[in-house]
Amino acid sequence: MFVYRKQDLPQDPVFPAELDKLGYFINDKDQIRKISDPEQEFQFKINKNPRWNEVQREAMNECIRRIVSTRLRDLGLVTLQLLLTSSPIKPRVPVLVSKNLKTARRIIVVFGEPVQDLGIWAYRTVGAESINAGSAVDFAKAVLKPSENGKGEVALVLANMGQLIWHCTSGRAMTVHSWMAQPRPSAVESAPSETKRNKIRGNENWEAHVSSVFDGILAARGKLVREDAKIDIIGLAEGGLGAIRYLSLNWKTWRHHISAICLSNPLHTKAANLIPQCDQPTGADSLAAFVASRCRAYLLSGEPLGIPLFDSPEHGCNCYSSGEGLNVECIMPKAWPHMLEWLDRAYADPGYCEDQPEVVQVISEVAESEGGGKEQD
């Protein structure tokens, strides 16, 4: 039996979280490209050993996180730590809110995907298109821009659905991907296991985090938000599911405060999540009625952005094409302008209700004949 001494094991790879030292730069199109080949995007696979690739990717992602964080702060976003009562040394989750949160009459809250970092829609889009497009930067610019008439100030809250593991050594919250890429005693060590020390009270998972944002920030009327503030919700995949589940249990409390809801890749179903819970409003005042009239969803589809789709009965709301046919994480970068336009329309008209378009599937005679067609006499 062979036994390796610790000093004989291969060292864990180390990559600096600096773009130039990783061999990359930001071009004039806000794209990250290789210094040695300005046309090449980020190269994930640099070694046959997956550990090298994983650690290098985390170094690149850390660079992107720092850039995005700086740009969002320049736009006026600040960090709130949840729980709000947590001390500076206790486990906590950062969320980003605009400085006008306390004074704005309207608040847009975004519950993202659990696999993404705070302020990031899709690293895939960051690499292929630009840093601002793949992150919340362009979105935040659109939300926070001054209105033409000087009225209708809008605040922004970016929830943090992904960074829910507390890393004791660095004293920060992180995603599962970042956790797996943290330094190990050697390159062959197994991934560290999570213990209760890595849990963040009140934010143990993405569903608990949704509740923490509602109860800790949005419910603090007269303290963190205006008493009469109206709330728009944008939920991405699990983020949308978490919001719908929370509201289904607390609709009596929130129904007068929610203006409209937009979802991407909706995971809720009408049968499972929109049935009125005990003591919650029913009929025209129910969450199901609200979702049917003031909620819409954007699905994976290669159809042009905004085309009605067939999935409305399943989700209880109108469903539209996102213009993205492959990757769920890329729906938000493509569809958010369409979402904001509709949310603006719904906010401007409190009595607005979604039309119920009749979507008819047309099968051409060619397709019908190829599929067997009709029986001939």
C-alpha positions in Angstrom: 0.0 0.0 0.0 1.4 3.4 -1.0 0.8 6.4 1.2 1.6 9.9 0.0 2.9 12.4 2.4 1.1 15.8 2.4 4.2 17.6 1.0 4.2 15.1 -1.9 0.7 15.9 -3.0 0.2 18.4 -5.9 -0.5 21.9 -4.7 -3.9 23.5 -5.2 -3.8 25.9 -8.2 -3.8 29.6 -7.5 -4.9 32.3 -10.0 -4.9 36.0 -9.2 -8.2 37.8 -9.4 -6.8 40.5 -11.7 -7.7 40.6 -15.4 -4.2 41.5 -16.7 -2.5 38.8 -14.7 -5.1 36.3 -16.0 -4.2 37.5 -19.5 -7.3 39.5 -20.3 -8.4 43.1 -20.9 -11.7 45.0 -21.4 -12.0 46.3 -25.0 -13.8 49.4 -26.2 -17.1 47.4 -26.5 -17.0 46.5 -22.8 -16.0 42.9 -23.6 -13.5 40.8 -21.8 -11.0 39.5 -24.3 -7.5 37.8 -24.4 -4.5 40.1 -24.5 -2.7 37.6 -26.7 -5.7 37.3 -29.1 -8.1 40.3 -28.8 -10.8 38.4 -30.7 -10.9 35.4 -28.3 -13.4 35.3 -25.3 -12.6 33.8 -21.9 -11.1 30.3 -22.2 -12.5 28.1 -19.6 -10.6 24.8 -20.3 -6.9 25.5 -19.8 -6.0 22.1 -18.3 -7.0 18.5 -18.4 -7.5 18.6 -14.6 -11.0 20.1 -13.9 -9.7 21.7 -10.7 -7.4 24.1 -12.6 -10.3 25.1 -14.8 -12.7 25.6 -11.9 -10.3 27.8 -9.9 -9.3 29.9 -12.9 -13.0 30.5 -13.7 -13.6 31.7 -10.1 -10.7 34.1 -10.4 -12.3 35.5 -13.6 -15.7 35.7 -12.0 -14.3 37.6 -9.0 -12.8 40.1 -11.4 -16.3 40.5 -13.0 -18.0 40.8 -9.6 -15.7 43.6 -8.6 -16.2 45.5 -11.8 -20.0 45.1 -11.7 -20.1 46.0 -8.0 -18.1 49.2 -8.6 -20.4 50.2 -11.5 -23.6 49.6 -9.5 -22.3 51.7 -6.6 -21.5 54.5 -9.1 -25.1 54.4 -10.1 -26.2 55.0 -6.5 -26.7 51.4 -5.1 -25.6 50.6 -1.6 -25.4 47.4 0.4 -27.8 46.3 3.0 -27.0 43.2 5.1 -29.6 40.6 6.0 -30.6 40.0 8.6 -30.6 43.8 9.4 -29.9 43.0 13.0 -26.7 41.1 12.2 -23.4 42.4 13.6 -20.5 43.1 11.3 -18.8 39.8 12.3 -21.9 37.5 12.1 -23.0 35.6 9.0 -25.0 37.9 6.7 -26.2 38.2 3.1 -25.6 41.4 1.1 -28.3 42.9 -1.0 -28.1 46.0 -3.1 -30.7 48.8 -2.8 -30.8 52.3 -4.4 -30.2 55.3 -2.1 -33.7 56.6 -2.8 -35.4 53.5 -1.3 -36.9 55.4 1.6 -38.4 58.2 -0.5 -39.5 56.5 -3.8 -43.2 55.9 -4.5 -42.4 52.9 -6.6 -39.9 50.0 -5.9 -38.7 47.4 -8.4 -37.5 44.2 -6.7 -35.5 41.6 -8.5 -35.3 38.0 -7.2 -32.6 36.4 -9.4 -31.5 32.8 -9.9 -29.8 30.8 -7.1 -26.9 29.9 -9.3 -25.8 33.5 -9.9 -23.8 36.1 -8.0 -25.3 39.4 -6.8 -25.9 41.7 -9.7 -25.1 39.1 -12.3 -27.7 37.8 -14.8 -25.4 35.5 -16.8 -21.7 35.2 -17.0 -22.3 33.6 -20.4 -23.7 37.0 -21.6 -20.9 38.9 -19.9 -18.4 37.0 -22.0 -20.3 37.0 -25.3 -21.8 40.5 -25.3 -20.6 42.8 -22.6 -20.2 43.3 -18.9 -23.1 45.7 -18.6 -25.4 43.5 -20.7 -24.7 40.3 -18.7 -25.1 42.1 -15.4 -27.6 44.4 -13.7 -25.7 47.6 -14.8 -27.7 48.4 -17.9 -30.9 47.4 -16.2 -30.1 49.6 -13.2 -29.4 52.6 -15.4 -32.8 52.2 -17.1 -34.6 51.9 -13.8 -32.9 54.7 -12.0 -32.7 57.3 -14.8 -34.5 60.6 -13.9 -38.0 60.8 -15.4 -38.7 63.5 -17.9 -41.3 65.3 -15.8 -39.3 65.0 -12.6 -41.9 62.8 -11.0 -42.3 59.1 -10.5 -39.0 58.3 -8.7 -38.3 54.6 -8.8 -36.1 52.7 -6.3 -34.4 49.4 -7.0 -33.7 46.3 -4.8 -31.5 43.5 -6.0 -32.0 40.4 -3.9 -29.2 37.9 -3.5 -30.5 34.5 -4.2 -27.2 32.8 -4.8 -24.7 33.9 -2.2 -26.2 32.1 0.8 -23.2 30.1 2.1 -21.1 31.8 4.7 -17.3 31.4 4.2 -15.8 31.8 7.7 -12.2 32.3 6.6 -13.0 35.2 4.2 -15.9 36.5 6.2 -18.3 36.8 3.3 -21.3 35.1 1.7 -20.8 33.2 -1.5 -22.5 30.9 -4.1 -22.0 27.1 -4.3 -19.7 27.6 -7.3 -17.4 30.0 -5.4 -17.5 27.7 -2.4 -16.3 24.8 -4.5 -13.4 26.9 -5.9 -12.0 28.0 -2.5 -8.4 27.0 -1.7 -7.8 23.5 -0.5 -4.8 21.8 1.3 -3.9 20.1 -2.0 -5.3 19.7 -5.5 -6.6 16.3 -4.7 -8.5 17.2 -1.6 -12.2 16.7 -1.7 -14.6 19.6 -1.6 -15.3 21.0 1.9 -18.5 20.0 3.5 -21.0 22.6 4.8 -21.8 22.8 8.5 -24.1 24.9 10.6 -21.4 27.5 10.8 -21.9 28.1 7.1 -25.6 28.8 7.4 -26.9 32.3 7.5 -29.8 32.8 9.9 -33.0 33.7 8.1 -31.4 33.0 4.8 -30.6 29.3 4.9 -31.8 28.8 1.3 -33.2 30.9 -1.6 -36.8 30.5 -0.4 -35.9 31.8 3.1 -34.1 34.7 1.5 -37.2 35.8 -0.4 -39.1 35.9 2.9 -36.2 37.8 4.4 -36.3 40.5 1.7 -40.1 40.9 2.1 -40.2 40.9 5.9 -36.9 42.7 6.5 -36.9 45.4 3.8 -40.2 45.8 2.0 -42.4 45.4 5.2 -40.4 48.1 7.0 -42.9 50.8 6.0 -42.2 54.2 7.3 -38.6 53.1 8.1 -36.9 51.7 5.0 -39.7 52.3 2.5 -42.6 54.7 2.2 -45.9 53.8 3.7 -47.6 54.2 0.2 -44.8 52.6 -1.9 -46.0 50.4 -4.7 -43.9 47.3 -5.5 -43.1 45.7 -8.8 -41.6 42.2 -8.7 -39.3 40.6 -11.2 -38.6 36.9 -10.5 -36.2 34.8 -12.5 -36.8 31.0 -12.4 -36.6 30.0 -8.7 -36.7 33.7 -7.7 -40.1 34.0 -9.2 -41.3 30.7 -7.7 -40.1 31.9 -4.2 -42.0 35.2 -4.6 -45.2 33.5 -5.7 -45.0 31.0 -2.9 -44.4 33.8 -0.3 -47.3 35.9 -1.7 -49.7 32.9 -1.7 -49.2 32.6 2.0 -49.3 36.3 2.7 -51.5 37.8 0.0 -53.9 39.4 2.5 -51.0 41.5 3.8 -49.4 42.4 0.4 -52.2 42.6 -2.1 -52.7 46.4 -1.8 -48.9 47.0 -2.1 -48.0 44.9 -5.2 -48.4 46.7 -8.5 -47.4 44.0 -11.0 -45.2 40.9 -11.5 -42.9 39.8 -14.3 -41.4 36.3 -14.4 -38.8 34.6 -16.5 -38.8 30.9 -17.0 -41.8 30.5 -14.5 -41.6 27.5 -12.3 -44.9 27.8 -10.5 -48.1 26.2 -11.7 -51.7 27.4 -11.3 -52.8 24.1 -9.7 -50.0 24.0 -7.1 -49.2 27.6 -6.2 -52.2 29.8 -6.9 -54.9 28.0 -4.9 -56.0 30.4 -2.1 -54.4 29.4 1.3 -56.3 29.4 4.6 -57.4 32.9 5.6 -56.2 34.4 2.3 -58.5 36.4 -0.1 -60.5 34.4 -2.7 -62.4 35.2 -5.9 -61.6 38.6 -7.5 -59.3 39.5 -4.6 -57.2 36.3 -4.8 -53.6 36.0 -5.8 -54.7 33.9 -8.8 -56.9 36.7 -10.0 -54.1 39.2 -9.6 -51.6 36.9 -11.5 -54.1 36.5 -14.3 -54.6 40.2 -14.8 -51.3 41.9 -13.7 -48.6 39.3 -14.2 -46.8 38.1 -17.3 -44.1 35.5 -17.9 -41.3 35.2 -20.5 -40.3 31.7 -21.6 -37.5 30.1 -23.5 -38.5 30.5 -27.2 -36.8 31.2 -30.4 -39.8 33.3 -31.5 -39.3 37.1 -31.5 -39.4 38.8 -28.2 -43.0 39.4 -27.0 -44.8 36.9 -29.1 -47.7 35.2 -27.1 -47.1 31.5 -26.3 -49.4 28.6 -25.4 -48.3 28.1 -21.8 -50.8 30.6 -20.2 -53.2 28.0 -18.7 -50.4 26.2 -16.8 -49.0 29.3 -15.2 -52.2 31.3 -14.8 -50.8 34.3 -16.6 -50.0 35.4 -20.1 -46.8 33.9 -21.4 -44.6 35.5 -24.1 -41.4 34.6 -26.0 -38.2 35.9 -24.5 -36.4 35.8 -27.8 -33.9 33.4 -26.1 -34.2 29.8 -27.2 -31.4 28.0 -25.4 -30.3 29.3 -21.9 -32.6 30.2 -19.1 -30.0 32.5 -17.6 -30.0 34.6 -20.8 -33.7 35.4 -20.7 -33.3 38.4 -18.4 -30.5 40.2 -20.5 -32.8 39.9 -23.6 -36.2 40.5 -22.1 -35.8 43.1 -19.4 -36.5 46.2 -21.7 -39.8 44.5 -22.6 -40.5 43.8 -18.9 -39.8 47.4 -17.8 -42.0 48.8 -20.6 -44.9 46.6 -19.4 -44.3 47.3 -15.7 -44.3 51.1 -16.4 -47.7 50.7 -18.2 -49.2 48.7 -15.3 -47.9 51.1 -12.7 -49.3 54.2 -14.6 -52.8 52.6 -14.7 -53.8 50.9 -11.5 -56.9 49.5 -13.2 -54.9 48.0 -16.1 -55.6 44.3 -16.7 -53.7 42.0 -19.1 -55.6 41.2 -22.3 -56.3 37.5 -22.8 -55.0 36.9 -26.3 -56.3 33.8 -28.2 -53.3 31.9 -29.4 -54.2 29.6 -32.3 -51.8 27.0 -33.5 -51.7 26.7 -37.3 -50.5 23.5 -38.9 -49.7 23.8 -42.5 -50.9 21.2 -45.1 -47.3 20.2 -45.7 -46.7 19.4 -42.0 -50.0 17.7 -41.8 -49.2 15.4 -44.7 -45.7 14.6 -43.3 -47.3 13.6 -40.0 -49.8 11.3 -41.6 -52.3 13.9 -42.5 -56.0 13.2 -42.8 -57.4 9.9 -43.9 -58.3 9.9 -47.6 -61.5 8.5 -48.9 
